[in-house]
Amino acid sequence: MEIKQAQQLVDEWIKTTGVRYFNELTNTAMLMEEVGEVARIMARQYGEQSFKASDKEVNLADEMADVLFVLICLANQTGIDLTEALEKNMKKKNIRDADRHKSNEKLK
Protein backbone atom coordinates (compact mmCIF):
# COMPACT_ATOMS: atom_id res chain seq x y z
CA MET A 1 0.00 0.00 0.00
CA GLU A 2 1.30 3.43 -0.87
CA ILE A 3 1.08 6.32 1.58
CA LYS A 4 -1.54 8.07 -0.56
CA GLN A 5 -3.68 4.94 -0.48
CA ALA A 6 -3.29 4.74 3.29
CA GLN A 7 -4.44 8.35 3.61
CA GLN A 8 -7.50 7.59 1.49
CA LEU A 9 -8.24 4.37 3.39
CA VAL A 10 -8.12 6.14 6.76
CA ASP A 11 -10.28 8.98 5.44
CA GLU A 12 -12.90 6.53 4.17
CA TRP A 13 -12.88 4.65 7.49
CA ILE A 14 -13.29 7.86 9.48
CA LYS A 15 -16.20 9.02 7.33
CA THR A 16 -18.03 5.69 7.37
CA THR A 17 -17.16 4.01 10.66
CA GLY A 18 -15.58 6.69 12.78
CA VAL A 19 -18.38 9.19 12.02
CA ARG A 20 -15.98 12.15 11.88
CA TYR A 21 -12.43 13.12 12.74
CA PHE A 22 -11.69 14.08 16.32
CA ASN A 23 -10.41 17.65 16.36
CA GLU A 24 -6.73 18.26 15.74
CA LEU A 25 -5.88 18.85 19.39
CA THR A 26 -7.57 15.61 20.46
CA ASN A 27 -5.76 13.69 17.72
CA THR A 28 -2.44 15.25 18.76
CA ALA A 29 -3.02 14.07 22.33
CA MET A 30 -3.99 10.63 21.00
CA LEU A 31 -0.79 10.54 18.92
CA MET A 32 1.28 11.22 22.04
CA GLU A 33 -0.60 8.46 23.87
CA GLU A 34 0.05 5.96 21.07
CA VAL A 35 3.74 6.92 20.86
CA GLY A 36 3.91 6.38 24.62
CA GLU A 37 2.55 2.88 24.17
CA VAL A 38 5.26 2.14 21.61
CA ALA A 39 7.87 3.55 23.99
CA ARG A 40 6.57 1.35 26.80
CA ILE A 41 6.97 -1.78 24.69
CA MET A 42 10.41 -0.73 23.46
CA ALA A 43 11.61 -0.08 27.02
CA ARG A 44 10.50 -3.55 28.04
CA GLN A 45 11.38 -5.54 24.96
CA TYR A 46 14.70 -3.88 24.06
CA GLY A 47 15.50 -1.84 27.15
CA GLU A 48 16.08 -2.72 30.76
CA GLN A 49 12.53 -2.63 32.08
CA SER A 50 10.73 -5.90 32.65
CA PHE A 51 7.28 -6.78 31.40
CA LYS A 52 4.42 -6.73 33.87
CA ALA A 53 1.81 -9.47 33.65
CA SER A 54 -0.56 -6.97 32.00
CA ASP A 55 2.09 -6.17 29.33
CA LYS A 56 2.55 -9.74 28.09
CA GLU A 57 -0.07 -9.53 25.34
CA VAL A 58 1.18 -6.30 23.75
CA ASN A 59 1.92 -6.20 20.05
CA LEU A 60 4.57 -3.74 18.86
CA ALA A 61 3.43 -3.84 15.23
CA ASP A 62 -0.15 -3.08 16.23
CA GLU A 63 0.94 -0.18 18.41
CA MET A 64 3.10 1.24 15.61
CA ALA A 65 0.09 0.94 13.29
CA ASP A 66 -1.95 2.92 15.85
CA VAL A 67 0.69 5.67 15.70
CA LEU A 68 0.57 5.66 11.91
CA PHE A 69 -3.23 5.75 11.87
CA VAL A 70 -3.44 8.82 14.10
CA LEU A 71 -0.59 10.53 12.22
CA ILE A 72 -2.47 9.94 8.98
CA CYS A 73 -5.61 11.39 10.56
CA LEU A 74 -3.71 14.56 11.44
CA ALA A 75 -2.21 14.78 7.96
CA ASN A 76 -5.65 14.40 6.39
CA GLN A 77 -7.15 17.02 8.68
CA THR A 78 -4.41 19.55 7.97
CA GLY A 79 -4.23 18.94 4.22
CA ILE A 80 -0.78 17.38 4.23
CA ASP A 81 0.17 14.92 1.50
CA LEU A 82 2.47 12.60 3.43
CA THR A 83 4.11 11.23 0.27
CA GLU A 84 5.12 14.72 -0.80
CA ALA A 85 6.15 15.67 2.74
CA LEU A 86 8.35 12.57 3.11
CA GLU A 87 9.96 13.08 -0.30
CA LYS A 88 10.83 16.70 0.59
CA ASN A 89 12.09 15.63 4.00
CA MET A 90 14.37 12.98 2.48
CA LYS A 91 15.81 15.53 0.04
CA LYS A 92 16.51 17.85 2.97
CA LYS A 93 18.19 15.07 4.94
CA ASN A 94 20.30 14.01 1.94
CA ILE A 95 21.65 17.55 1.62
CA ARG A 96 21.96 18.45 5.29
CA ASP A 97 23.30 15.11 6.47
CA ALA A 98 25.31 14.04 3.42
CA ASP A 99 28.51 13.67 5.47
CA ARG A 100 27.28 14.29 9.01
CA HIS A 101 26.77 10.68 10.06
CA LYS A 102 29.74 9.29 8.16
CA SER A 103 32.04 11.61 10.09
CA ASN A 104 30.43 10.93 13.47
CA GLU A 105 32.98 9.03 15.55
CA LYS A 106 30.20 7.73 17.82
CA LEU A 107 28.75 5.74 14.92
CA LYS A 108 31.98 3.94 14.01
N, C-alpha and C positions, 0 to 999 in steps of 0.2 A: 504494500500500500504506500502510495506517495503521500507526502505531507498535505498537499492540497486535498487529496481524497479524504484524509483523516479529518481535516477541518470541515469538509462537507458532511461527513458521516456524523461527527459530533453535533453539528448544527441541526441536522435532520432529527437526531435523537432528542435534542433539547426541545425542539419545536413539536415533536409528536408525543414523546414520553415524559420529558422533563417539564412540560408545560411552557416554561420560559426560562431564560437565563436568570440566575441570581445576579444582583447588581455587582459591579466591578469590585467594590470594596469587600463584599462578602466572598467573592471568588478569590480575591487576593488572600484573605484570611484562610480560606480553605486550601489554597496552594501551600501556604506556610505549614498548615497542619499535615498535609500529605507529605511534604518534604521532611517534616519531623518524623513521620512514620518510617520513611526510608532511612533516615539517619539512625533511628532506633535499631532497625534491623542490622544496618552496617556495623554499628558499635558492638552488637552482640555476635554477629556472624564473623566479622573480620577484625574487630577490635578486641578489647580486653574485658568487656562486660559479659556477664553470663546471661543466658536466656532464663526468664522466669517461666513457670509452668504455663502461664497465659500467653506467652510469646511463642510457644512451640509450633503453632499452626500458621505462623505468618508466612507470606509468600512475597519475596522481594520483587519478582517480576510484576505481580499484581499491584503492588504499592507504587512501583515506578510508572505503571500504566495509569494509575490514579493521578499521579503528578502530571503526566502528559495530557490527560483528559482535561484537567482544570486549566493547565497552561493554554491548551487549544481553545477552551471556552473564553479565556481572557483575550486571546488573539482575535477570535471571531468578534467579540464585543467591541474591541477597539479598532477594528478594521485593518489588522496586521496580517499580511500574507507571510506566513512563517517560512515558506520556501524562499521567497525573495529576501527575507530578513536573515536567514541562515547563510544564503549565498553571499550577501554583502558582508556579513560578519566574518566568514571564512576568508574573503579577500582582504579584509582589514587585518586579520590575524597573520595571514601570509606575508603581508608587508611589514607590519609592526614587529612580528616575532620571527622574521626570517632567520636570524642568527642568534636570537636571545637564548633559546633553550640549548642550542648546540654548544654555546660558550659557558653554560652554567655548570660550574664545577660540582655542584650538589647532585647533578643528574648523571654524572659519570661514574 
